[in-house]
Amino acid sequence: HFSSSDQYFIHNNQVFFIFQQDASWNFDGGTPEHPITKDDITEKRIYLNGNTPLLCLEKKYSIRSEGSRNPDPNSVSNQEVPCNIKDLMSTYQSIMRHEKEKKEIGCL
């Protein structure tokens, strides 16, 4: 029960911002007839200049299927974290190498 997405923002063929969101969910109480679930979400914002990370921010929050304790994601504070963009930039380079194939496979 996991999903992940990476969004690359580009200007003049250079990545200047990466937004990454990972989400997992699990059961968090309730009954078999009416289960309660909890989504744990991690968002990362990476600001770059010429493929060099300038600032990396992360926020984590959980949303439950029931209850009024859910945070407003916009009100959750970001924390500065160490930057590691090697894997993200490798993925981006792979996407760009296959960019011309998007018409054939219908995505990218």
N, C-alpha and C positions, 0 to 999 in steps of 0.2 A: 504494500500500500504506500507507494512512493511516486512522486512526480518531480520533475525538475525542468526548468527552462532557463536558457541563457539568451539575452538580447544584447546585440552589439550595435552601438551607435557610431556612425562613421561620417567623417568630413574630410574631403580631399584624399580619399583612400586611406585614411588613418583612423584607427579606433580611438575615440576619445572618452567613451563611457561604456561600461558593461553593467547590466543589471541581471542578477542571478537570483532565482527563487526556487527553493527546495521545499517540498511539502510532504509530510507523511501523516497518516491517520491511523488511529487504533480505537478500539472500544474502550469506553471510559464510564462504565456503569450502565444503569438501566436494567431492563429485563429482556429476555429473549424475544418477547413480543414487541418491545419498544426500547431498542438499544440506544445508548447515548454514545456519540463518537466525539473524538477530539482530534483536530488538525494541528500539528506542530509545524510552524512555518518559519523558515530562515530566509531573509532577504539580504543580498550583498550588493553594494553599490561601489563600483571601482572607477575612479577618475584617472585618466591617463593623459600624458603628453608625449607624443612620439614613442609609443610603446613602453614608456616608463611610467609605472604607477605613481601617482601623486598622493592619493588618499583612498583608503579602503574603509568602508563603513559596513556594519552588520547590525541587523535587528532581528530579534527572535520573539515570537509570540504564539499563543495557542488560541484556537477558536473551538468552542464546544457547540454541539448541535442543539443543546438545550441550556437555558439559563441566561441570565442577564449580565454575567460577569465577563463577557467577551470584550476585549479591548478594541478601541478604534485603532486600526493599524497605523493611521496617520499620526496618532498621538504617542506611539511607541518610539522611544529614543533610539537613535543609532549610536553604536559604539565604534570607536576607531579600532581596527584590528590590523595585524600584519598583512601585507600584500603578498600574494603568491599567484601570479597570473600565467605561469608557464603552461599549465594544462589548458586554460581558457584560450590563450593565444594559439596554441597548437590546434585546438578545435576550430578556431576562427580561420587559420591558414588552410585547414582541410576543407572547410566550407568554401573558401574562395577558390581553391583548386578545382572544385567540382561545380562552381557557379553556373557554368554553361550547360550543365546537365539538368538544371531545374525544370526546363521545359519537357524533358523526356520523362522525368520521374514525378513531376507535378508538385514538388515542394522545395523547400529551403528558405 
